[in-house]
């Protein structure tokens, strides 16, 4: 085992975005133990998150990681060097990639088309460099037909606790360049490090995280993911290289790490 790619919110981080809280809100060291097990085994830990770069940088620095993937795979930082994975879109003078996406009119179109069902995911939509961050409930296939002509796509990055209108289950969505993804970020990091697919695992809690199963040896879905979104069970049923952890949040990450290390022996 050479690398662990791990999501933050809903995965390594428990309720309230805390590394030290379990599914019930009690103090827990499971997430820390997972990181410690990786360190002892010489396994690189790489965060792959939908969070903005500044937030992921702080999390990576806290756990002592020199590489991380931010804004749903739109950017990879490797040993201090930033690489954009945004289909050729890069910041230019006076216009970030976020600004360039705004200029296409796609964010306004989505908000108008899904009024009452979609809104910006305040306050976490502020200060982003690439992705427009929304919350709500909609048909992503239908939404993507609206934005495909602009070279964009809307992806589902999991269920959240906030409410939008009368919806009982609310998802968080990112509007990003069509070719960007967490899986692409993971694959690029593996290429740069020279890691083989069989020697890498990923752990997450969303459909977008699940796409990493196409590039790593094994993808682990933490137990809290299908509890919050039961339809995920259908997504993983019979899918090769995908395992469902018995543990939730950090406990699920710890389970994925120690199980993989034991099996690789």
C-alpha positions in Angstrom: 0.0 0.0 0.0 1.5 3.3 -1.1 -1.3 5.9 -0.8 -4.5 6.7 0.9 -6.8 9.2 -0.8 -9.3 10.4 1.7 -12.2 12.9 1.7 -12.7 15.3 4.6 -16.3 16.2 5.3 -18.5 13.1 6.0 -15.4 10.9 5.8 -12.3 11.6 7.9 -14.1 14.4 9.6 -17.1 13.5 11.7 -20.2 15.6 12.6 -19.5 19.3 12.8 -16.4 18.8 10.5 -14.4 17.5 13.5 -11.5 15.1 13.2 -12.2 14.1 16.8 -15.9 13.2 16.8 -17.6 10.0 15.9 -21.0 9.4 14.4 -22.7 10.0 17.7 -20.7 13.2 18.4 -18.5 11.5 21.1 -14.8 12.1 21.2 -12.9 9.6 19.0 -9.4 9.0 17.9 -10.2 6.6 15.0 -9.4 9.2 12.3 -6.1 10.0 14.0 -5.3 6.2 14.4 -5.9 5.8 10.6 -3.4 8.5 9.9 -1.0 7.1 12.4 -1.2 3.6 10.8 -0.5 5.1 7.4 2.5 6.9 8.8 3.9 3.8 10.4 3.5 1.8 7.2 5.0 4.5 5.0 1.7 5.2 3.2 1.2 8.7 1.8 -2.1 10.4 2.8 -3.6 12.7 0.2 -6.8 14.7 1.0 -9.2 14.9 -1.9 -12.0 17.4 -1.1 -14.5 19.7 -2.5 -13.3 22.4 -0.2 -11.5 25.5 -1.4 -7.7 25.5 -1.6 -7.0 27.5 1.5 -9.1 25.1 3.7 -7.6 22.0 2.3 -4.1 23.5 2.6 -4.7 24.0 6.4 -6.1 20.4 6.8 -3.1 19.0 4.9 -0.7 21.0 6.9 -2.4 19.8 10.1 -1.9 16.1 9.2 1.6 16.7 7.7 0.7 15.9 4.1 2.7 17.5 1.2 0.1 16.9 -1.4 -3.7 17.5 -1.6 -6.5 17.8 -4.2 -9.0 20.6 -3.8 -12.3 22.0 -5.2 -13.5 18.6 -6.3 -10.3 17.7 -8.3 -9.9 21.1 -10.1 -6.5 21.6 -8.5 -3.6 19.4 -7.3 -0.9 20.7 -5.0 2.2 18.4 -5.0 5.2 19.3 -2.8 4.2 23.0 -3.0 3.6 23.1 -6.8 0.1 23.8 -8.0 -1.3 22.2 -11.1 -4.8 23.1 -12.5 -6.8 20.2 -13.9 -9.5 22.4 -15.5 -9.4 21.6 -19.3 -7.0 24.5 -20.1 -8.9 27.1 -18.0 -6.5 28.9 -15.8 -6.7 32.2 -13.8 -5.9 35.2 -15.9 -5.4 38.8 -14.9 -8.6 40.1 -13.4 -10.5 36.9 -13.8 -10.2 33.7 -11.8 -11.6 30.4 -13.2 -14.6 31.0 -11.0 -15.1 34.3 -12.7 -14.8 32.8 -16.1 -17.5 30.2 -15.2 -19.7 33.0 -14.0 -19.3 34.8 -17.3 -20.7 31.8 -19.2 -24.1 32.5 -17.5 -24.4 28.8 -16.4 -24.6 29.5 -12.7 -27.4 32.1 -13.2 -29.2 29.7 -15.6 -29.2 26.9 -13.0 -30.5 29.1 -10.2 -33.3 30.4 -12.4 -34.2 27.0 -13.8 -34.3 25.4 -10.3 -35.6 28.3 -8.3 -36.7 27.1 -4.9 -34.8 23.9 -5.3 -31.3 25.2 -5.7 -29.3 27.9 -4.0 -25.7 28.8 -3.3 -24.2 26.8 -0.4 -23.6 29.8 1.9 -21.1 30.7 3.3 -18.8 28.0 1.8 -19.4 29.3 -1.7 -17.4 32.4 -1.0 -13.7 32.6 -1.9 -13.6 29.8 -4.3 -11.2 29.7 -7.2 -13.0 27.4 -9.6 -16.2 25.7 -8.6 -19.6 27.2 -8.0 -21.0 25.5 -4.9 -24.7 24.9 -4.5 -27.1 23.0 -2.3 -30.5 21.7 -3.2 -32.2 18.8 -4.9 -32.4 18.2 -8.7 -31.8 15.8 -11.5 -28.1 16.2 -12.4 -28.5 14.6 -15.8 -31.1 17.2 -16.7 -29.0 20.0 -15.2 -26.0 18.9 -17.2 -27.9 19.2 -20.4 -28.3 22.9 -19.6 -24.6 23.5 -19.0 -22.8 21.1 -21.4 -22.6 23.6 -24.2 -20.4 25.8 -21.9 -18.0 23.0 -21.3 -19.2 22.5 -17.7 -20.9 19.9 -15.6 -22.7 19.8 -12.3 -21.7 17.0 -10.0 -23.3 15.6 -6.8 -20.8 15.6 -3.9 -23.1 14.1 -1.2 -25.9 14.7 1.2 -25.8 17.6 3.8 -27.8 18.5 6.8 -29.1 21.9 5.6 -32.6 22.3 4.2 -33.7 23.8 0.9 -37.4 24.4 0.5 -39.5 21.3 1.5 -36.7 18.8 0.5 -36.0 16.2 3.2 -32.7 15.2 1.5 -30.4 17.9 0.3 -27.3 17.5 -1.8 -24.3 19.7 -2.3 -23.4 20.3 -6.0 -20.3 21.7 -7.7 -20.3 23.4 -11.1 -16.9 22.7 -12.7 -15.1 22.3 -16.0 -16.4 19.1 -17.6 -13.1 17.3 -17.5 -12.3 17.9 -13.9 -13.0 15.3 -11.2 -11.7 13.9 -8.0 -10.8 10.7 -9.9 -8.7 12.7 -12.4 -6.9 14.5 -9.5 -6.1 11.1 -7.9 -4.9 9.6 -11.2 -2.6 12.6 -11.8 -1.1 12.3 -8.3 -0.5 8.6 -8.8 1.1 9.3 -12.1 3.4 12.0 -10.6 4.4 9.7 -7.8 4.7 6.6 -9.9 2.2 4.6 -7.8 0.5 1.5 -9.2 -3.3 1.3 -9.0 -3.2 -1.9 -7.0 -1.2 -0.1 -4.3 -3.7 2.7 -3.7 -7.0 3.0 -1.9 -9.5 5.8 -1.6 -12.2 6.5 1.1 -15.2 8.7 0.7 -18.9 9.3 1.2 -20.3 10.6 -2.1 -21.0 9.7 -5.7 -18.2 11.9 -6.8 -15.8 10.2 -4.4 -17.0 6.8 -5.7 -15.7 7.6 -9.2 -12.1 7.2 -7.7 -12.9 3.5 -7.8 -12.0 3.7 -11.5 -8.4 4.6 -10.8 -7.4 3.0 -7.5 -7.2 -0.6 -6.4 -10.1 -0.4 -3.9 -12.5 2.3 -3.0 -14.1 2.3 0.5 -17.5 3.9 1.2 -17.9 4.9 4.9 -21.0 3.5 6.6 -22.6 6.9 7.2 -22.9 7.5 3.4 -25.7 5.1 2.6 -27.3 5.8 5.9 -27.8 9.4 4.8 -28.4 8.5 1.1 -29.8 5.0 0.8 -29.6 5.1 -3.0 -25.8 4.8 -2.8 -26.3 1.1 -2.0 -27.6 0.6 -5.5 -24.7 2.6 -6.9 -22.1 0.2 -5.3 -24.0 -3.1 -5.7 -21.9 -5.5 -7.7 -19.3 -2.8 -8.6 -15.8 -4.2 -8.7 -13.2 -2.7 -6.4 -15.8 -1.1 -4.1 -16.2 -2.0 -0.4 -18.6 -0.7 2.2 -17.0 -0.1 5.6 -18.9 -1.1 8.8 -17.6 2.0 10.5 -18.8 5.5 10.0 -16.6 8.6 9.5 -13.1 8.2 11.0 -13.8 4.7 12.1 -14.6 3.7 8.5 -11.3 5.2 7.4 -9.4 3.4 10.1 -11.2 0.1 9.1 -10.2 0.7 5.4 -6.6 1.3 6.3 -5.9 -1.5 8.7 -7.9 -4.0 6.6 -5.9 -3.1 3.5 -2.6 -3.2 5.4 -3.4 -6.6 6.8 -4.5 -8.0 3.5 -1.4 -6.7 1.7 0.8 -8.6 4.1 
